[in-house]
Amino acid sequence: MIIVRLLGASRSGFLGQKFVLTLAACTLALATGVAPAAEETDREEGFAPLLVNAPAHWRGYAAEKWPESWEVVDGVLRRKGPGGDIMTKEKYADFDLRFDWKVAPGGNSGIMYRVSTGDDAPYYSGPEYQILDNAGHADGKSQLTSTGSLYALYPPTKDVSKPAGEWNSARIVIRKNRVQHYLNGELVVEAELGSDDWIKRVAKSKFASWEKFGKNAEGSLAFQDHGDEVWFRNIRVKRLTDDASDSATK
């Protein structure tokens, strides 16, 4: 039980607001196991959970049914064996996606966004938030392909990842082609789809000949089966609008 006693009318409003925000932060931390960044504490409203009745929200990339290689147990999505990528049935344009993840030692996975079907894999259309055991996987030797990077295009500004087997909190925000990657409360990547800088980087990368890469105005969210064991929890998403009060980047 928490008992709060506010003394002094002149300070009660301020202390009351502070208590409410602190209590909200503690509640979220207890529910997710990960304390949110301070600036995110009061902006958790309006998110849709994607692991409640998961088959209603997800399908395989190559098939419309729920893939048997993925399972949800006690609120945790797990890639348990080979079977391909999983993606949302809903499509998103501007959004705020938040989730926790962990990988097995040497593990590799990723989240792709604005993905469309019709290709051999979702990464032919969707840019990727890299998920990796930096210490145990070869891709961790290059910042361009390390955890939190916009894979092979934009490196993270810092490595704030946790070791294999430990939970990380992550966030992907897209608004009007502005992309932000967060890792454990830190903004680690910022880019603009279709900008001059984006076009130059893509032209020098393996994506140069991929016609649809990074060009969809909306698309599904795809979670990658890279052959390694990976876990996700607390997956929630919010569609963003032009309403200033809805801004995730203010």
Secondary structure as GFF3:
##gff-version 3
##sequence-region A 1 250
A	DSSP	alpha_helix	9	32	.	.	.	ID=ss1
A	DSSP	three_ten_helix	38	40	.	.	.	ID=ss2
A	DSSP	beta_strand	48	49	.	.	.	ID=ss3
A	DSSP	three_ten_helix	54	56	.	.	.	ID=ss4
A	DSSP	beta_strand	58	60	.	.	.	ID=ss5
A	DSSP	beta_strand	70	73	.	.	.	ID=ss6
A	DSSP	beta_strand	76	79	.	.	.	ID=ss7
A	DSSP	beta_strand	86	88	.	.	.	ID=ss8
A	DSSP	beta_strand	95	103	.	.	.	ID=ss9
A	DSSP	beta_strand	108	115	.	.	.	ID=ss10
A	DSSP	three_ten_helix	122	124	.	.	.	ID=ss11
A	DSSP	beta_strand	128	132	.	.	.	ID=ss12
A	DSSP	three_ten_helix	138	141	.	.	.	ID=ss13
A	DSSP	three_ten_helix	143	145	.	.	.	ID=ss14
A	DSSP	beta_strand	168	175	.	.	.	ID=ss15
A	DSSP	beta_strand	178	183	.	.	.	ID=ss16
A	DSSP	beta_strand	186	192	.	.	.	ID=ss17
A	DSSP	alpha_helix	196	203	.	.	.	ID=ss18
A	DSSP	beta_strand	220	223	.	.	.	ID=ss19
A	DSSP	beta_strand	230	239	.	.	.	ID=ss20
A	DSSP	three_ten_helix	244	246	.	.	.	ID=ss21
###
